[in-house]
Amino acid sequence: MMTLKHSILTHCVLKKDHLRTNLLKQTMVATTLGLAVSAAHAGSEFDLNKLIEAARQEAPITVYDSTGKIVKQAKAFSKKYGVQAVGIKAKAPQILEIVSREAQAHNVKSDVVILADAPAGMEQLLKKHYVTSWVPDDLKADIPADFQNPLTVIQAPNVWAYNTAIYDACPVKNIWQLTLPKWRGKIAMQDPLGKPSYTDWFNQMATHYDQQVADAYQAQFGHPLKTDEASATAAFVKALAENSPLLTNSDSKAAAAVGAPDVKTSFMGLISTAKFRKNKDGMKLGLCTGMKPFAGWSYPSLGFITKGTDSPNAAKLFIHYMMTSEGIAPQGVDGKMSTNQTVHLPANEASGIGHHWHEIMTYHTATAASDWAKRQDWQDLWSLSYQK
């Protein structure tokens, strides 16, 4: 927290100095700037060059994201456009609190938020009008409509993984196999009670993909699923919890349990594709492909601009930058996929997820409110079913 507070304080001082030294300049160019701002805001007349021109007249911006890559991205943005940006890494709950408190105090210091908690962002920020969503007009044709309201910047995949030193190929081909005695105590994953994206995964699966979960059960066991639970997904979640998975508080620990080169016990794991970068240091992580119904699931990071920012054009320019191949590249190496369909994962992405994206369960932001409302229900099911 000290680092976060120091970064915020440094930015505030920088912002005040910038405003003071540029007051005269802004007055002199007021007429020109007004025209530029109008052109930058008008969807039918969108002009990237005019947006850049308008952004250069504004105060520096602060950008929050849950990945440390945002620091590098903000620096690259500043160098490219001559528009000062400060990137700050913070966890989603911290970002939510910062933006909410600033809005309530009518003292907005943050400008752009890349938030990896879609339900909370939509319920706690967007619905309360603390932030807005903006989609670059020149990129709309390349971004599927499902990712535009609000704007999803990237999809971050969580995948099933195995140890390539123990197996020549993934030993599991169906998620229901993970509920069998063979894998009791041998599944490493983050604790859903401390990781809201996991309960969101459960709810998305039940809402949009439950029939596929039921079909996977029949494919595994040769007969239809019969359950007293409300859905096939709920039956799977209960069975998985009852199989005593090894619960961790980070992807790094789950990845180590699966892919450490000296492990003696065979583990399956559910981890972020970012952890596959550790293979260059000796880790033995392999991507499970061909699993039914999915090899993993993706989770969105939403791009917001804060209401009350005094740098609206710089904020929009940063959002535009993040939707380009150059802007998202530092996160692309972690397997995070841009929603801009013209942007592809870099060749050095370690997991190979780009070749198997069709096997990943897609998150639907249209039902994020349901995910938010049912988090406690899924946590209760997991807690009551989990066996150590």
VOLOKOL-228321 format. One record per residue (C-alpha): z, y negated, x negated; residue number from 1; residue in one letter. Coordinates in steps of 0.05 Angstrom, whole numbers, plus 5000, padded with zeros to 4 digits. Layout:
N
   pz   py   px num residuo
    Z    Y    X NUM       A
...
This chain:
388
   pz   py   px num residuo
 5000 5000 5000   1       M
 5013 4953 4942   2       M
 4940 4960 4921   3       T
 4917 4947 4992   4       L
 4961 4885 4999   5       K
 4940 4859 4931   6       H
 4867 4866 4950   7       S
 4877 4830 5016   8       I
 4914 4773 4981   9       L
 4861 4766 4928  10       T
 4807 4763 4981  11       H
 4843 4711 5022  12       C
 4850 4665 4961  13       V
 4777 4675 4944  14       L
 4756 4661 5015  15       K
 4796 4596 5019  16       K
 4769 4571 4952  17       D
 4698 4587 4974  18       H
 4707 4548 5039  19       L
 4736 4488 5003  20       R
 4683 4483 4949  21       T
 4626 4494 4997  22       N
 4647 4447 5052  23       L
 4602 4391 5029  24       L
 4544 4438 5018  25       K
 4552 4468 5088  26       Q
 4551 4399 5119  27       T
 4487 4380 5082  28       M
 4451 4442 5104  29       V
 4479 4445 5175  30       A
 4413 4435 5209  31       T
 4376 4486 5167  32       T
 4433 4536 5173  33       L
 4434 4529 5248  34       G
 4361 4548 5252  35       L
 4373 4607 5205  36       A
 4433 4632 5245  37       V
 4393 4627 5310  38       S
 4336 4667 5280  39       A
 4384 4718 5251  40       A
 4418 4729 5318  41       H
 4356 4732 5361  42       A
 4336 4805 5369  43       G
 4263 4790 5386  44       S
 4256 4745 5326  45       E
 4296 4785 5275  46       F
 4280 4764 5204  47       D
 4317 4797 5147  48       L
 4301 4740 5099  49       N
 4331 4689 5148  50       K
 4392 4733 5156  51       L
 4401 4734 5080  52       I
 4392 4658 5077  53       E
 4445 4648 5131  54       A
 4493 4698 5099  55       A
 4491 4661 5032  56       R
 4519 4599 5066  57       Q
 4581 4636 5091  58       E
 4649 4655 5062  59       A
 4659 4721 5025  60       P
 4671 4782 5069  61       I
 4722 4838 5068  62       T
 4699 4908 5084  63       V
 4745 4966 5101  64       Y
 4729 5040 5096  65       D
 4768 5104 5085  66       S
 4728 5123 5023  67       T
 4736 5092 4955  68       G
 4661 5089 4951  69       K
 4664 5025 4992  70       I
 4687 4987 4930  71       V
 4623 5006 4893  72       K
 4580 4993 4954  73       Q
 4609 4923 4964  74       A
 4596 4906 4891  75       K
 4524 4930 4895  76       A
 4514 4891 4959  77       F
 4541 4827 4926  78       S
 4495 4836 4866  79       K
 4434 4850 4909  80       K
 4440 4792 4958  81       Y
 4484 4741 4923  82       G
 4533 4747 4982  83       V
 4604 4761 4959  84       Q
 4636 4823 4990  85       A
 4702 4857 4974  86       V
 4708 4931 4991  87       G
 4778 4959 5006  88       I
 4796 5032 5015  89       K
 4846 5045 5071  90       A
 4862 5102 5117  91       K
 4838 5097 5189  92       A
 4908 5083 5218  93       P
 4917 5026 5168  94       Q
 4850 4996 5186  95       I
 4866 5000 5260  96       L
 4932 4965 5249  97       E
 4902 4911 5205  98       I
 4846 4893 5253  99       V
 4891 4896 5314 100       S
 4945 4852 5284 101       R
 4894 4801 5259 102       E
 4862 4797 5327 103       A
 4928 4790 5363 104       Q
 4950 4735 5315 105       A
 4882 4699 5321 106       H
 4880 4701 5245 107       N
 4820 4745 5228 108       V
 4811 4760 5154 109       K
 4772 4825 5158 110       S
 4698 4823 5171 111       D
 4667 4892 5171 112       V
 4701 4958 5189 113       V
 4672 5028 5175 114       I
 4720 5071 5215 115       L
 4725 5147 5210 116       A
 4764 5154 5275 117       D
 4714 5145 5332 118       A
 4760 5154 5392 119       P
 4813 5107 5365 120       A
 4761 5056 5344 121       G
 4729 5055 5412 122       M
 4794 5055 5452 123       E
 4838 5011 5408 124       Q
 4787 4962 5379 125       L
 4721 4961 5417 126       L
 4751 4964 5488 127       K
 4800 4909 5470 128       K
 4744 4866 5444 129       H
 4773 4861 5374 130       Y
 4706 4883 5345 131       V
 4633 4886 5363 132       T
 4578 4935 5348 133       S
 4511 4911 5322 134       W
 4448 4952 5308 135       V
 4397 4921 5261 136       P
 4335 4906 5304 137       D
 4286 4926 5249 138       D
 4319 4995 5243 139       L
 4330 5012 5316 140       K
 4268 5055 5320 141       A
 4295 5099 5264 142       D
 4365 5108 5293 143       I
 4372 5157 5352 144       P
 4398 5123 5415 145       A
 4459 5168 5415 146       D
 4482 5134 5351 147       F
 4471 5062 5373 148       Q
 4526 5048 5424 149       N
 4569 5038 5384 150       P
 4533 5043 5318 151       L
 4547 5106 5279 152       T
 4536 5092 5205 153       V
 4543 5163 5179 154       I
 4560 5233 5200 155       Q
 4609 5268 5154 156       A
 4604 5344 5156 157       P
 4662 5392 5152 158       N
 4638 5462 5136 159       V
 4660 5533 5128 160       W
 4662 5553 5055 161       A
 4675 5614 5012 162       Y
 4685 5632 4939 163       N
 4619 5649 4904 164       T
 4654 5685 4848 165       A
 4681 5736 4897 166       I
 4623 5742 4946 167       Y
 4548 5741 4936 168       D
 4541 5710 5006 169       A
 4586 5684 5060 170       C
 4628 5742 5086 171       P
 4633 5712 5156 172       V
 4574 5705 5203 173       K
 4611 5688 5268 174       N
 4670 5641 5279 175       I
 4705 5695 5320 176       W
 4709 5739 5258 177       Q
 4760 5688 5233 178       L
 4807 5712 5288 179       T
 4807 5784 5263 180       L
 4865 5816 5225 181       P
 4823 5818 5161 182       K
 4828 5742 5156 183       W
 4900 5734 5177 184       R
 4933 5684 5130 185       G
 4868 5676 5092 186       K
 4837 5614 5124 187       I
 4851 5548 5090 188       A
 4844 5484 5130 189       M
 4878 5418 5144 190       Q
 4934 5419 5196 191       D
 4905 5396 5263 192       P
 4973 5365 5279 193       L
 4962 5315 5224 194       G
 4886 5309 5227 195       K
 4861 5279 5293 196       P
 4788 5294 5276 197       S
 4805 5369 5283 198       Y
 4830 5362 5354 199       T
 4770 5318 5368 200       D
 4727 5376 5342 201       W
 4762 5423 5391 202       F
 4750 5377 5449 203       N
 4678 5363 5431 204       Q
 4666 5438 5426 205       M
 4697 5450 5494 206       A
 4660 5392 5526 207       T
 4590 5402 5499 208       H
 4585 5471 5466 209       Y
 4632 5517 5503 210       D
 4577 5564 5527 211       Q
 4555 5574 5455 212       Q
 4626 5592 5436 213       V
 4627 5642 5492 214       A
 4560 5670 5471 215       D
 4585 5678 5400 216       A
 4644 5718 5426 217       Y
 4598 5766 5463 218       Q
 4553 5772 5402 219       A
 4614 5791 5359 220       Q
 4650 5838 5406 221       F
 4595 5864 5451 222       G
 4624 5842 5517 223       H
 4636 5776 5554 224       P
 4699 5736 5539 225       L
 4756 5744 5589 226       K
 4811 5693 5581 227       T
 4866 5657 5618 228       D
 4852 5595 5577 229       E
 4813 5536 5607 230       A
 4752 5548 5563 231       S
 4722 5593 5511 232       A
 4738 5540 5459 233       T
 4812 5540 5479 234       A
 4812 5616 5472 235       A
 4782 5610 5402 236       F
 4831 5555 5381 237       V
 4890 5596 5405 238       K
 4865 5659 5369 239       A
 4852 5620 5305 240       L
 4922 5590 5306 241       A
 4952 5659 5319 242       E
 4917 5685 5257 243       N
 4963 5644 5213 244       S
 4915 5600 5174 245       P
 4940 5566 5111 246       L
 4950 5494 5132 247       L
 4944 5437 5082 248       T
 4950 5362 5083 249       N
 4885 5350 5047 250       S
 4814 5377 5038 251       D
 4827 5381 4964 252       S
 4883 5432 4973 253       K
 4842 5472 5022 254       A
 4783 5472 4975 255       A
 4827 5495 4917 256       A
 4853 5553 4958 257       A
 4782 5575 4971 258       V
 4742 5559 4909 259       G
 4789 5555 4849 260       A
 4756 5598 4794 261       P
 4821 5637 4781 262       D
 4840 5655 4853 263       V
 4854 5728 4865 264       K
 4858 5725 4941 265       T
 4795 5716 4983 266       S
 4801 5655 5027 267       F
 4754 5624 5077 268       M
 4760 5549 5085 269       G
 4741 5490 5128 270       L
 4729 5430 5083 271       I
 4689 5367 5072 272       S
 4623 5375 5036 273       T
 4649 5322 4987 274       A
 4692 5376 4955 275       K
 4631 5414 4931 276       F
 4623 5362 4876 277       R
 4681 5398 4842 278       K
 4634 5456 4828 279       N
 4610 5419 4766 280       K
 4682 5424 4741 281       D
 4685 5499 4752 282       G
 4701 5505 4826 283       M
 4665 5563 4861 284       K
 4652 5536 4931 285       L
 4594 5563 4972 286       G
 4568 5537 5038 287       L
 4571 5588 5095 288       C
 4503 5588 5128 289       T
 4478 5626 5188 290       G
 4546 5626 5222 291       M
 4547 5630 5298 292       K
 4550 5584 5335 293       P
 4559 5533 5279 294       F
 4569 5530 5204 295       A
 4611 5468 5213 296       G
 4616 5403 5250 297       W
 4602 5330 5236 298       S
 4647 5270 5248 299       Y
 4622 5199 5256 300       P
 4642 5135 5220 301       S
 4629 5076 5265 302       L
 4607 5008 5239 303       G
 4642 4947 5270 304       F
 4641 4872 5259 305       I
 4706 4837 5275 306       T
 4709 4786 5330 307       K
 4727 4719 5300 308       G
 4697 4731 5232 309       T
 4675 4665 5200 310       D
 4619 4702 5165 311       S
 4579 4736 5221 312       P
 4513 4736 5184 313       N
 4542 4764 5120 314       A
 4576 4818 5162 315       A
 4510 4835 5196 316       K
 4475 4837 5129 317       L
 4526 4886 5103 318       F
 4517 4931 5163 319       I
 4442 4928 5152 320       H
 4452 4946 5078 321       Y
 4495 5007 5097 322       M
 4439 5032 5141 323       M
 4390 5035 5083 324       T
 4379 5089 5031 325       S
 4403 5044 4976 326       E
 4466 5022 5013 327       G
 4491 5091 5034 328       I
 4472 5127 4970 329       A
 4543 5130 4940 330       P
 4566 5167 5002 331       Q
 4504 5208 5008 332       G
 4523 5248 4946 333       V
 4583 5272 4986 334       D
 4538 5302 5039 335       G
 4549 5245 5088 336       K
 4486 5237 5129 337       M
 4460 5169 5150 338       S
 4440 5163 5223 339       T
 4377 5126 5199 340       N
 4328 5184 5202 341       Q
 4286 5155 5145 342       T
 4345 5163 5098 343       V
 4355 5231 5066 344       H
 4410 5262 5024 345       L
 4400 5254 4949 346       P
 4375 5313 4908 347       A
 4442 5318 4871 348       N
 4484 5329 4934 349       E
 4524 5391 4915 350       A
 4534 5431 4979 351       S
 4461 5437 5001 352       G
 4480 5416 5071 353       I
 4415 5376 5078 354       G
 4378 5442 5085 355       H
 4425 5468 5139 356       H
 4440 5406 5180 357       W
 4412 5440 5242 358       H
 4471 5489 5237 359       E
 4522 5433 5244 360       I
 4555 5415 5310 361       M
 4539 5342 5326 362       T
 4592 5295 5352 363       Y
 4577 5258 5417 364       H
 4609 5188 5418 365       T
 4593 5182 5492 366       A
 4654 5227 5506 367       T
 4700 5199 5454 368       A
 4747 5173 5508 369       A
 4759 5245 5529 370       S
 4775 5264 5457 371       D
 4826 5207 5455 372       W
 4858 5227 5521 373       A
 4863 5301 5504 374       K
 4888 5299 5432 375       R
 4959 5316 5452 376       Q
 4936 5373 5496 377       D
 4899 5406 5438 378       W
 4957 5393 5391 379       Q
 5004 5427 5440 380       D
 4958 5487 5445 381       L
 4955 5493 5370 382       W
 5029 5483 5360 383       S
 5049 5534 5412 384       L
 4999 5585 5386 385       S
 5007 5577 5310 386       Y
 5042 5634 5275 387       Q
 5066 5629 5204 388       K
